[in-house]
């Protein structure tokens, strides 16, 4: 296309700006101002491999506005050459080419550089970027359903990505309904967004259901609000409890009510006797405290001065004491995360001030984002770890593992088992921590007030209670294995058969050596039990078959009484097209007869020919034939023919070719001799039938272990 075709002749310049054209009419391509403005039509981003859907939606209005979209679809046929209409058509073609070329990136230009028309340019771009195959649709839908956002991700960018995938599916002809797309968006958000989405979608019914665009708008507004408040959307939170004091007027008004609710068990006025934590527990007459008898009270010990330290207080060098809030925070980490940035409590070697709190106690902690324990024996499931926690004062505390712990609690005579998963094992922890945030994530909640704490599961069932001790909530729970070990100590030692089963059914001699050399800790055997027992599982698993004899115990007395037969296949085709040979070996004389076959179905015919040969040539009556369970021997026609002749067919047992060992070994011997002759003489492989026949002839004429003279001397055929 020359310059005249694109811009028109000089007489066409100056006809007025293109903006004065009537709506719906094609633009005046001969106008110089209009043609000069074509290069200013730019999409926000040029066409790339990943933005075809957005770019197509942006370039289409430009082509439509300039009246050249019909050239992309090929709806306009070119007029005849040399006419004014043809020159105007060429100009429109050039405008469309310029608009497309100026809005694609350099890597995409290779797809349109060889195109001879605008229609071909557009078709090339569609062929590259629009995948309409069912496999592409399936892969894109899988991406839509499996895309998930995590805490800390850019939610707005995530929603934009999901919308672009939906638009691409629509362009490919796979429509995703708006209601389904809204549900997909909800499921792709992190779990921390569930309270927000539930508040909007839970009450939507009928015609008031939110559209996907309205839902995206709500999420964007919430993201902006959280960003303005400094909330990054993470799941790790730190809860700070501030004590609030009643004014004197409020305390005075609340005093009569507290007097009415005084508990006659413990004397406190914040609960009734039926709800008392110490109900049914022993009370010491010396110190007035619960949970221990008078004889066990530590206040009666003389001559010992114990250092009593308030929990959370640290002694300074000048003898003064300052209180430090005891905050333990153990962030839940995965095995592949770095735990050095986590924080934990600054350890202190001082003991607790309260006799009720000890190293095995469980404390409810609202600041801990993961359960924590210092009892290795309490774990029912355990995975070793080698990580560290960095705590207050930048001290590092080792974390040795993670696992599952079962806690037992009892409320009003009813027993509960609380299963804690992903519990961190920190041997240096002073106490065990029960994470309130973990309870909240599982659907439960905790109620704290009046010096007591109540834990509820997701079904609103009370599962554990506790009391406030020195600003900490001590739970009335115990690790399950700690209770079960007492019963285990009273059990009798295992028998030899018990240890045999536990050690994977090894032999008794191995167990005795293991016990005598003390290779296993805790292995004890009942002294009255003898190391003699019958294990049914070992008998069933270790059964062995008695080996077959190397030679048959009974030999046929006359020729023809028993004949061994077997079929052998060669991978090379013989000179006459044969692929198989069948051998007949007389048990008395060990005479070998070989017949060659093209296919296996000829075996029955060769079988009958062999019997007829013995009957006519040597006046013999074959009585028995022994063969394997090959299909060539178990056909109905052969069995009926043998029955009519009075010949008995003997088949080997399943998976026991040794029972037909005479024919099996002879076939192998003949094949080995034939291979040796072919290799030594370097003859073609298709002569293998002649080599097999020659080997059989030589075996009949030479000495063998089973006979002392050749076949011709052993029996008069």
C-alpha positions in Angstrom: 0.0 0.0 0.0 1.6 3.3 -1.0 1.2 6.7 0.7 -1.5 7.8 -1.6 -3.7 4.8 -0.6 -3.3 5.6 3.1 -3.6 9.3 3.3 -5.5 10.1 0.0 -4.5 12.6 -2.6 -3.7 16.2 -1.9 -7.1 17.4 -3.0 -8.6 15.6 0.0 -6.7 17.6 2.6 -8.5 20.3 4.4 -12.0 18.9 4.2 -12.7 19.6 7.8 -12.0 17.8 11.1 -13.3 14.3 11.6 -15.2 15.4 14.7 -17.8 17.1 12.6 -19.1 13.9 11.0 -22.6 12.7 11.6 -23.1 9.9 14.2 -23.1 6.4 12.8 -21.1 7.5 9.6 -17.6 6.3 8.8 -14.9 8.9 9.7 -13.5 11.1 6.9 -10.2 9.3 6.4 -9.0 11.9 3.9 -8.9 14.5 6.6 -5.3 15.3 7.5 -6.2 16.2 11.1 -8.1 12.9 11.6 -5.4 10.8 10.1 -2.7 12.5 12.3 -4.8 11.7 15.4 -4.9 8.0 14.7 -1.6 7.4 16.5 -3.0 9.0 19.6 -5.5 6.2 20.1 -3.7 4.1 22.8 -4.9 1.4 25.2 -3.7 1.7 28.8 -1.4 -1.3 28.3 -0.2 -2.9 25.0 -1.2 -6.5 24.3 0.7 -9.1 26.2 0.4 -12.8 26.8 -1.7 -12.3 30.0 -4.0 -9.4 29.2 -5.9 -10.5 26.1 -9.3 -10.1 27.6 -8.8 -6.6 28.9 -7.0 -5.5 25.7 -9.7 -6.8 23.5 -12.3 -4.9 25.4 -10.2 -1.7 25.1 -9.3 -1.9 21.4 -12.8 -2.8 20.2 -14.3 0.7 21.0 -11.4 2.3 19.2 -12.0 0.2 16.1 -15.7 0.8 16.2 -15.3 4.5 16.7 -13.2 4.8 13.6 -15.6 2.6 11.6 -13.0 -0.1 10.8 -14.3 -3.0 13.0 -15.9 -4.5 10.0 -12.5 -4.9 8.5 -11.4 -7.0 11.4 -14.4 -9.3 11.1 -14.0 -9.5 7.2 -17.5 -8.3 6.6 -16.5 -5.7 4.1 -15.4 -6.9 0.6 -12.8 -4.8 -1.2 -14.2 -2.8 -4.1 -12.7 -3.0 -7.6 -9.2 -1.6 -8.2 -8.8 2.0 -9.4 -12.1 3.2 -8.0 -12.6 5.9 -5.4 -14.4 3.3 -3.2 -11.3 1.1 -3.3 -9.0 3.9 -2.3 -11.3 4.7 0.7 -11.4 1.0 1.6 -7.6 0.9 1.5 -7.4 3.9 3.8 -9.8 2.3 6.3 -7.7 -0.9 6.1 -4.6 1.1 6.9 -6.3 2.9 9.8 -7.2 -0.5 11.3 -3.7 -1.8 10.8 -2.2 1.2 12.5 -4.6 1.0 15.5 -3.7 -2.7 16.0 0.0 -2.4 15.4 0.4 0.6 17.8 -1.3 -1.2 20.7 0.6 -4.5 20.8 3.9 -5.2 22.4 7.0 -6.1 20.4 6.8 -9.9 21.3 3.2 -9.9 20.0 4.2 -8.2 16.7 5.6 -11.5 15.3 2.1 -12.9 15.1 0.9 -10.1 12.7 4.0 -9.2 10.8 3.3 -11.6 7.9 -0.4 -10.9 7.8 -1.6 -9.4 4.4 -4.9 -8.0 5.7 -6.5 -6.7 8.9 -8.8 -9.7 9.1 -5.8 -12.0 9.0 -4.0 -9.9 11.7 -7.1 -10.2 14.0 -7.5 -13.9 13.3 -3.8 -14.6 14.2 -4.2 -12.8 17.5 -7.3 -14.7 18.3 -5.8 -18.0 17.5 -2.8 -17.3 19.8 -4.7 -15.9 22.8 -8.2 -17.4 22.7 -8.1 -21.1 23.7 -11.5 -22.5 23.1 -10.7 -26.2 23.6 -12.4 -28.1 26.4 -9.1 -28.9 28.0 -8.3 -25.2 28.3 -11.7 -24.5 29.8 -11.2 -27.2 32.3 -7.8 -26.0 33.3 -9.1 -22.4 33.7 -12.1 -23.5 35.7 -9.8 -25.5 38.0 -7.7 -22.4 38.5 -10.8 -20.4 39.4 -12.0 -23.0 42.0 -8.6 -23.6 43.5 -7.3 -20.0 43.8 -7.1 -19.0 47.5 -6.0 -15.9 49.3 -4.0 -16.0 52.5 -3.8 -13.7 55.5 -1.6 -10.8 54.5 -2.2 -11.1 50.8 -3.5 -8.2 48.7 -7.3 -8.9 48.7 -8.1 -6.3 46.1 -5.6 -7.8 43.7 -7.0 -11.2 44.5 -10.5 -10.2 43.6 -9.3 -8.6 40.3 -7.5 -11.8 39.4 -10.7 -13.8 40.0 -12.8 -11.4 37.9 -10.3 -11.6 35.0 -10.5 -15.4 35.1 -14.3 -15.2 35.0 -14.2 -12.8 32.0 -11.8 -15.1 30.2 -14.1 -18.1 30.7 -17.0 -16.0 29.3 -14.9 -15.2 26.2 -14.2 -18.9 25.8 -17.9 -19.7 25.9 -18.0 -21.2 29.4 -20.4 -19.0 31.4 -20.0 -18.8 35.2 -23.3 -17.6 36.8 -23.1 -14.6 39.0 -24.5 -16.3 42.0 -21.9 -19.1 41.7 -19.1 -16.6 41.2 -20.1 -14.9 44.4 -19.9 -18.2 46.3 -16.5 -18.9 44.7 -15.3 -15.4 45.9 -16.4 -16.1 49.4 -14.7 -19.5 49.6 -11.5 -18.0 48.2 -11.1 -15.5 51.0 -9.1 -16.3 54.2 -10.9 -17.7 57.2 -10.4 -14.4 59.0 -12.9 -12.8 56.6 -15.7 -15.3 57.6 -17.3 -13.1 60.2 -17.5 -10.2 57.7 -18.9 -12.2 54.8 -21.3 -14.0 57.0 -22.8 -10.8 58.3 -23.7 -9.7 54.7 -24.5 -13.0 53.0 -26.2 -14.8 55.9 -29.4 -12.7 55.7 -29.6 -12.4 51.9 -32.7 -14.2 50.6 -35.0 -13.8 47.7 -34.4 -10.8 45.4 -32.1 -9.2 47.9 -29.1 -11.4 47.1 -25.9 -9.4 46.5 -24.4 -9.5 43.1 -20.8 -10.3 42.6 -19.9 -6.7 41.8 -21.7 -5.5 44.9 -19.9 -8.1 47.0 -16.5 -7.0 45.5 -17.3 -3.4 46.3 -18.0 -4.3 50.0 -14.7 -6.2 50.2 -12.8 -3.3 48.7 -14.4 -0.8 51.2 -13.6 -3.1 54.1 -10.0 -3.5 52.9 -9.6 0.3 52.7 -11.1 0.6 56.2 -8.7 -2.0 57.6 -5.8 -0.3 55.9 -6.7 3.0 57.4 -6.9 1.5 60.8 -3.5 -0.1 60.5 -4.9 -3.7 60.5 -3.1 -5.8 58.0 -5.6 -8.6 58.2 -3.4 -11.1 60.0 -4.5 -13.7 62.4 -2.0 -13.0 65.1 -3.4 -10.6 67.8 -2.3 -9.5 71.2 -5.0 -9.0 73.8 -4.3 -6.6 76.6 -6.6 -6.8 79.6 -7.0 -3.6 81.6 -8.5 -3.7 85.1 -11.4 -1.4 85.6 -12.4 -0.2 89.0 -15.8 0.7 90.2 -16.4 4.1 91.6 -17.3 4.3 95.2 -20.9 4.9 94.4 -21.1 1.8 92.2 -19.4 -0.3 94.8 -21.8 0.8 97.4 -24.8 0.0 95.3 -23.4 -3.4 94.4 -22.5 -4.4 98.0 -26.0 -5.7 99.1 -26.2 -7.8 96.0 -22.8 -9.4 96.7 -23.8 -10.2 100.3 -26.9 -12.0 99.0 -24.7 -14.2 96.7 -22.1 -15.1 99.3 -20.9 -18.8 99.0 -20.9 -20.6 102.3 -18.3 -23.1 101.0 -15.4 -20.7 100.3 -16.9 -17.5 101.7 -16.6 -15.5 98.5 -19.5 -13.3 97.5 -19.2 -13.5 93.7 -21.0 -16.9 93.2 -23.4 -19.3 94.9 -22.5 -22.5 96.7 -23.8 -24.7 93.8 -21.3 -23.1 91.4 -18.3 -23.1 93.8 -15.1 -24.4 92.3 -14.1 -25.9 95.6 -17.3 -27.9 96.1 -16.5 -31.4 97.4 -12.7 -30.7 97.7 -10.8 -31.0 101.0 -10.0 -27.9 103.0 -7.0 -27.5 105.2 -7.7 -26.4 108.8 -4.2 -24.8 109.2 -4.1 -22.4 106.2 -7.7 -22.4 105.2 -6.9 -23.3 101.6 -8.5 -26.1 99.5 -7.1 -29.0 97.5 -5.0 -30.5 100.3 -5.4 -32.2 103.7 -4.3 -30.7 107.0 -1.5 -33.4 107.3 -0.2 -32.4 103.9 -0.1 -28.6 104.6 3.3 -27.1 103.9 2.8 -24.4 106.6 3.4 -27.1 109.3 7.0 -27.7 108.2 9.6 -26.3 110.6 13.2 -25.4 110.2 12.7 -24.6 106.5 12.4 -21.2 105.0 11.0 -21.3 101.6 11.4 -18.4 99.2 7.9 -17.3 98.2 7.8 -15.4 95.0 4.8 -13.8 93.5 4.2 -15.1 89.9 5.3 -12.4 87.5 7.5 -10.6 90.0 11.3 -10.5 89.7 13.6 -9.5 92.5 16.0 -6.6 91.8 19.5 -6.2 93.2 18.5 -3.6 95.7 16.0 -5.9 97.3 12.9 -4.2 95.9 10.4 -6.1 93.9 8.7 -4.9 90.8 5.8 -6.6 89.2 6.0 -7.7 85.6 3.0 -8.8 83.7 3.4 -12.5 82.9 2.7 -12.8 79.2 3.4 -16.0 77.4 2.9 -16.1 73.7 3.8 -19.1 71.6 3.0 -18.5 68.0 1.8 -21.5 66.1 4.4 -22.3 63.5 4.8 -24.9 60.9 7.8 -27.1 60.5 9.1 -25.1 57.6 8.7 -21.7 59.2 11.4 -19.8 61.0 10.6 -19.5 64.6 13.3 -17.1 65.6 11.1 -14.1 65.3 8.4 -15.4 67.7 8.3 -14.3 71.3 8.0 -16.2 74.5 8.1 -15.6 78.2 11.4 -14.6 79.9 12.3 -17.6 82.1 12.7 -17.3 85.8 14.1 -19.9 88.2 11.9 -18.7 91.0 9.1 -20.8 92.2 5.4 -19.9 92.3 3.9 -18.2 95.3 0.7 -20.3 95.2 0.9 -23.9 96.2 -1.9 -24.8 93.7 0.2 -23.8 90.7 3.0 -26.2 89.8 4.9 -27.3 86.7 2.1 -29.6 85.6 -0.7 -27.0 85.9 -2.6 -25.8 82.9 -3.2 -22.0 82.7 -5.7 -20.4 80.3 -3.9 -17.7 78.3 -5.7 -15.2 76.0 -2.4 -13.9 74.6 -1.1 -17.3 73.5 -1.8 -18.2 69.9 -0.9 -21.9 70.3 -1.2 -24.4 73.0 2.1 -25.1 74.9 3.3 -27.9 77.2 6.4 -28.9 79.1 5.3 -32.5 79.6 6.8 -34.9 77.1 4.9 -37.9 78.5 1.6 -36.1 78.0 1.7 -36.3 74.2 -0.3 -39.1 72.6 1.0 -38.1 69.2 4.4 -36.4 68.8 6.5 -35.0 65.9 10.1 -34.0 66.8 11.2 -30.4 65.9 14.3 -28.4 66.2 13.3 -24.8 66.5 13.7 -21.9 68.9 11.4 -19.2 70.2 12.7 -15.7 70.9 11.2 -14.2 74.0 11.2 -11.2 76.3 14.7 -9.9 76.7 15.6 -11.5 73.4 16.1 -14.9 75.1 15.8 -18.0 72.9 13.8 -21.0 74.2 14.1 -24.3 72.3 11.0 -26.0 70.9 11.5 -29.8 70.7 8.3 -31.0 69.1 4.6 -30.7 68.3 1.8 -33.1 68.9 -1.6 -34.0 70.4 -2.5 -33.9 74.1 -5.7 -35.2 75.8 -6.9 -33.3 78.9 -9.5 -34.7 81.3 -11.9 -32.5 83.2 -14.8 -33.3 85.5 -17.8 -31.0 86.1 -20.6 -32.0 88.4 -19.7 -35.7 88.2 -19.6 -35.6 84.3 -16.2 -36.3 82.7 -15.0 -34.6 79.6 -12.0 -35.3 77.3 -10.5 -32.2 75.6 -8.2 -33.0 72.6 -5.6 -30.3 72.0 -3.8 -30.5 68.6 -0.6 -28.9 67.4 0.6 -28.4 70.9 4.2 -27.1 71.1 6.6 -29.0 73.4 8.8 -26.5 75.3 10.7 -28.3 78.0 11.8 -25.0 79.7 8.3 -23.7 80.0 7.3 -23.1 83.7 3.7 -24.1 83.1 1.4 -25.5 80.4 -0.7 -23.0 78.5 -4.2 -23.4 77.1 -4.7 -21.0 74.2 -8.1 -19.1 74.3 -7.6 -18.0 70.7 -7.4 -21.6 69.6 -10.6 -22.4 71.5 -12.2 -19.5 69.7 -11.0 -20.7 66.3 -12.6 -24.1 66.9 -16.0 -22.5 67.6 -15.9 -22.4 71.4 -15.5 -19.5 73.8 -14.5 -18.6 77.3 -16.4 -16.6 79.9 -14.2 -14.9 82.5 -15.5 -13.0 85.5 -15.8 -12.9 89.3 -12.5 -14.7 89.6 -13.6 -17.8 87.6 -13.3 -19.0 84.0 -15.7 -21.3 82.1 -14.7 -22.9 78.8 -17.4 -23.9 76.3 -17.2 -25.9 73.1 -18.9 -25.1 69.8 -22.1 -26.8 71.0 -22.2 -24.5 74.0 -21.4 -27.4 76.4 -19.3 -26.5 79.4 -16.1 -28.6 79.1 -13.8 -27.1 81.8 -13.7 -24.6 84.6 -11.0 -22.7 86.4 -10.3 -20.0 89.0 -8.2 -16.9 89.2 -4.9 -17.4 91.1 -2.6 -14.4 91.3 -4.0 -12.9 88.1 -3.8 -16.2 86.2 -6.6 -18.6 85.4 -5.8 -22.0 86.7 -7.8 -24.8 84.9 -9.1 -27.8 86.7 -7.8 -30.3 84.1 -5.2 -33.1 84.0 -3.3 -34.7 81.1 -4.8 -38.1 80.4 -1.5 -40.1 80.3 -0.6 -38.9 83.8 -3.7 -40.7 85.1 -3.2 -43.8 83.1 0.4 -44.5 84.1 -0.7 -45.4 87.7 -2.8 -48.3 86.3 0.0 -49.4 84.0 2.4 -49.9 87.0 0.1 -52.4 88.6 -0.3 -54.5 85.4 1.6 -57.8 85.1 4.6 -58.0 82.8 4.0 -59.2 79.2 4.3 -62.8 78.1 6.7 -64.0 75.5 3.9 -64.2 73.0 2.9 -60.5 73.7 6.5 -59.4 73.0 6.6 -61.6 70.0 3.6 -59.8 68.5 4.8 -56.3 69.5 8.2 -56.9 67.9 6.8 -57.9 64.5 6.7 -61.6 65.1 10.4 -62.2 65.3 11.8 -65.5 66.6 11.9 -66.4 70.3 15.7 -66.7 70.2 15.9 -63.1 69.1 13.6 -62.0 71.9 15.7 -63.8 74.4 18.9 -62.2 73.2 17.2 -58.8 73.3 16.2 -59.3 76.9 19.5 -60.8 78.1 21.6 -58.0 76.5 19.1 -55.3 77.7 18.8 -53.8 74.2 15.3 -52.4 75.0 14.4 -50.3 77.9 11.3 -51.4 79.9 11.1 -54.9 78.4 10.0 -57.3 81.2 8.7 -60.8 80.8 6.5 -62.8 83.2 8.8 -65.2 85.0 6.2 -67.9 85.1 5.8 -67.8 81.3 7.7 -70.3 79.1 9.2 -69.2 75.7 7.1 -71.8 73.9 3.9 -70.9 72.1 2.1 -71.4 68.8 1.5 -68.2 66.8 -1.4 -68.7 64.3 -0.3 -65.7 62.3 3.3 -67.0 61.9 2.0 -70.4 60.9 -0.2 -68.9 58.2 2.4 -66.4 56.9 5.5 -68.7 57.0 4.1 -71.8 55.3 6.5 -73.4 52.8 6.0 -76.0 50.1 7.9 -79.3 50.3 10.4 -79.5 47.4 9.7 -81.9 44.6 12.1 -84.8 44.2 14.9 -84.4 41.7 14.0 -87.8 40.1 10.7 -89.6 39.7 10.3 -92.4 42.1 8.3 -94.6 39.6 9.4 -95.2 36.0 7.3 -96.6 33.3 7.9 -100.3 32.7 7.2 -100.4 29.0 7.4 -97.9 26.2 4.2 -96.0 25.6 2.9 -96.3 29.2 3.7 -92.7 30.0 4.7 -89.9 27.6 5.8 -86.4 28.6 4.9 -83.5 26.3 5.4 -79.7 26.3 5.2 -76.8 23.8 8.1 -74.4 23.3 8.0 -71.0 21.5 10.9 -69.4 19.6 11.0 -65.6 19.0 12.5 -66.1 15.5 10.5 -67.5 12.6 11.8 -70.6 11.0 12.5 -71.1 7.3 9.1 -72.7 6.8 7.3 -70.2 8.9 7.4 -72.3 12.1 7.3 -70.5 15.5 6.8 -73.5 17.9 7.8 -77.0 18.4 6.2 -79.7 20.5 8.2 -82.5 22.2 7.0 -86.1 23.0 9.4 -87.9 25.4 8.8 -91.6 26.3 9.2 -92.1 30.0 10.7 -95.6 29.7 13.2 -95.2 26.9 13.5 -91.3 27.0 13.1 -91.3 23.2 12.5 -87.8 21.9 10.1 -87.0 19.0 9.9 -83.3 17.8 7.1 -81.8 15.7 7.2 -78.2 14.5 4.1 -75.8 14.4 3.2 -72.5 12.8 0.5 -71.8 15.4 -0.5 -73.2 18.8 -3.8 -74.5 17.5 -1.9 -77.2 15.5 -0.8 -78.9 18.7 -3.9 -81.1 18.8 -3.3 -82.3 15.2 0.4 -83.1 16.0 -0.7 -84.9 19.1 -3.0 -87.2 17.1 -0.4 -87.7 14.4 2.1 -88.9 17.1 -0.4 -91.4 18.5 -1.2 -92.7 15.0 2.5 -93.1 14.2 3.1 -95.3 17.3 0.1 -97.4 16.5 0.8 -98.0 12.8 4.6 -98.2 12.8 5.4 -99.9 16.1 2.0 -101.5 17.0 2.1 -99.6 20.4 -0.9 -98.4 22.4 0.0 -95.1 24.3 -1.8 -95.1 27.7 -0.9 -91.8 29.5 0.3 -88.4 28.5 1.5 -85.8 31.1 1.3 -82.1 30.2 0.9 -78.7 31.8 -2.3 -76.6 31.8 -1.5 -74.9 28.5 -4.5 -74.0 26.4 -3.3 -76.4 23.6 -3.8 -79.4 25.9 -7.1 -78.6 27.6 -9.2 -78.0 24.5 -12.5 -79.9 24.5 -11.8 -81.6 21.1 -8.5 -83.1 22.3 -9.9 -84.3 25.6 -12.9 -86.0 23.8 -10.6 -87.7 21.3 -8.3 -89.0 24.0 -11.3 -90.3 25.9 -12.5 -92.2 22.7 -9.0 -93.8 22.4 -8.8 -94.7 26.0 -5.8 -92.4 26.6 -5.5 -90.7 30.0 -4.4 -87.0 30.2 -2.5 -86.0 33.3 -2.2 -82.3 34.1 0.2 -80.7 36.5 -1.0 -78.7 39.5 -1.5 -74.9 39.2 1.9 -73.0 39.3 3.8 -76.3 39.5 5.7 -76.8 36.3 8.2 -79.0 38.2 5.6 -81.9 37.9 6.3 -81.9 34.2 10.0 -81.5 34.7 11.1 -84.2 32.1 9.6 -82.3 29.2 10.4 -78.8 30.6 14.1 -79.7 31.1 14.4 -81.5 27.8 13.1 -78.4 25.9 15.6 -76.2 27.7 18.4 -78.7 26.8 17.4 -78.8 23.2 17.2 -75.0 23.0 20.6 -74.6 24.5 22.2 -77.1 22.1 20.5 -75.4 19.1 21.8 -71.9 20.3 25.3 -73.2 20.7 25.3 -74.8 17.2 23.9 -71.6 15.6 26.5 -69.4 17.4 29.4 -71.6 16.6 28.6 -72.0 12.9 27.2 -68.5 12.5 24.2 -69.7 10.4 21.0 -67.6 10.1 18.6 -67.8 13.0 15.8 -68.9 10.8 17.5 -72.3 10.7 16.6 -73.0 14.3 14.1 -75.8 13.5 16.9 -77.8 11.8 19.2 -77.2 14.8 16.4 -78.4 17.2 15.8 -81.5 15.1 19.5 -82.3 14.9 19.9 -81.8 18.7 17.0 -84.2 19.3 18.6 -86.8 17.0 22.0 -86.5 18.8 20.3 -86.9 22.3 18.6 -90.1 21.1 21.9 -91.6 19.9 24.1 -90.6 22.9 24.5 -91.7 26.5 22.4 -90.0 29.2 22.1 -90.5 32.9 18.7 -92.0 32.5 19.8 -94.7 30.1 23.0 -96.6 29.4 22.6 -97.2 25.6 21.1 -95.4 22.6 17.4 -95.5 22.0 17.7 -98.0 19.1 19.4 -100.5 21.5 17.0 -99.9 24.4 13.8 -100.7 22.7 12.8 -102.2 19.4 10.5 -99.6 17.9 
